[in-house]
């Protein structure tokens, strides 16, 4: 990236970037919480909880990669 490639982002792009980071962290924390929360309020078998948590973490990483590619 050269000096000419660095442009000031518009407020809308900056807001969408921050919103993307917030959503990434929300999905990541939710996935980890589903896996490691001992007294999970929804009755699920451990295998299903781990699969659901891994799915959420995978979706969070997918969103993060898409967020970085838009930059």
C-alpha positions in Angstrom: 0.0 0.0 0.0 1.5 3.3 -1.0 0.8 6.7 0.3 -1.5 7.5 -2.5 -3.7 4.4 -1.7 -4.5 5.7 1.7 -7.7 7.7 1.4 -9.9 9.1 4.1 -12.9 6.8 4.6 -16.3 8.3 4.5 -18.2 8.2 7.8 -20.6 5.6 6.4 -17.8 3.2 5.5 -16.2 3.7 8.9 -19.5 3.0 10.6 -20.0 -0.2 8.5 -16.5 -1.3 9.3 -17.0 -0.9 13.1 -20.4 -2.6 12.8 -18.7 -5.5 11.0 -16.2 -5.8 13.8 -18.9 -5.7 16.4 -20.9 -8.4 14.7 -17.7 -10.6 14.2 -16.9 -10.3 17.9 -20.6 -11.0 18.9 -20.7 -14.3 16.8 -17.2 -15.3 18.1 -18.2 -14.8 21.8 -21.6 -16.5 21.3 -19.9 -19.5 19.7 -17.4 -19.8 22.5 -20.1 -19.3 25.1 -22.3 -22.1 23.6 -19.3 -24.5 23.8 -18.0 -23.7 27.3 -21.1 -22.6 29.2 -21.8 -25.3 31.8 -25.4 -24.4 32.7 -26.6 -23.6 29.1 -30.3 -22.5 29.4 -31.4 -24.5 26.3 -31.3 -28.3 26.8 -28.9 -29.7 24.1 -26.6 -32.6 24.0 -22.9 -31.8 24.3 -22.2 -32.9 20.7 -24.9 -30.6 19.3 -23.6 -27.7 21.5 -20.1 -28.2 20.2 -21.3 -28.4 16.6 -23.4 -25.3 17.0 -20.5 -23.4 18.6 -18.1 -24.4 15.9 -20.6 -23.3 13.3 -20.9 -19.9 14.9 -17.2 -19.5 15.1 -16.8 -20.5 11.5 -19.4 -18.0 10.5 -17.6 -15.3 12.5 -14.3 -16.1 10.7 -16.2 -16.0 7.4 -17.5 -12.5 8.2 -14.1 -11.4 9.3 -12.4 -12.5 6.1 -15.1 -10.7 4.0 -14.6 -7.6 6.2 -10.9 -7.6 5.5 -11.4 -8.2 1.8 -13.6 -5.1 1.5 -10.8 -2.9 3.0 
